[in-house]
Amino acid sequence: MRLFVAVNPPVVTVQELADAVAPLRAGSEAERLRWSGVDGWHLTLAFLGEVPVLDVPRLEEVLGRAASEHGVHRLRLAGAGTFGDRVLWGGVEGETWALRRLAEAVRAAVGEVGIETDQYGFHPHLTLARAGSTHGQRRAVRRSAAGEMQALAARLEGFRGSEWEAAELHLMRSEQRFGPSRYSTVRAWPLARWEA
């Protein structure tokens, strides 16, 4: 199973960002980009890759423990940026320190199961679009796409969605068939709620 661990924003929050992104998708700058489906917008805490089915129960156990040790926190989708010449992303504000701690705990937990996560540092974001196919793509074309993505990110700079509560940790499955990947929740755990 191809798995990752995520926090999923609520539908209303995702729709706010989708409404802000819609005019950008219609512009000429967007033509060479592959846009992510709104149903695939999530905050990935750790990408696990292919995980044997026999490891899933132990993985669920350590993720459940991590969720119980980290509290609910407030976030909002805000702004945008790019990862080089390949990815346009929507940003996150609010109690991102709590989200970072949760991501660190998730990475440590899956390490207990012997699963290595990706080597990239955690940067909270939603992937909005990727540069078109890189297979055989020339550097000049990629540079052009990078300029287009930066222009689109600048147009989203002022976006600030509604604040929302990150209250669940999700183990997600990614299925790649024809067309875009499909995502489904394998299991979810509530984050802790502590009395003040």
Secondary structure, DSSP 8 states (H G I E B T S, - for coil): -EEEEEE---HHHHHHHHHHHHHHHTSGGGTTEEE--GGG--EEEEEEEE--GGGHHHHHHHHHHHHHTSB-EEEEEEEEEEETTTEEEEEEEESHHHHHHHHHHHHHHHHHTT----SS-----EEEEEES--TT--HHHHHHHHHHHHHHHHHTTT-B---EEE-EEEEEEEE--SSS-EEEEEEEEE-B----
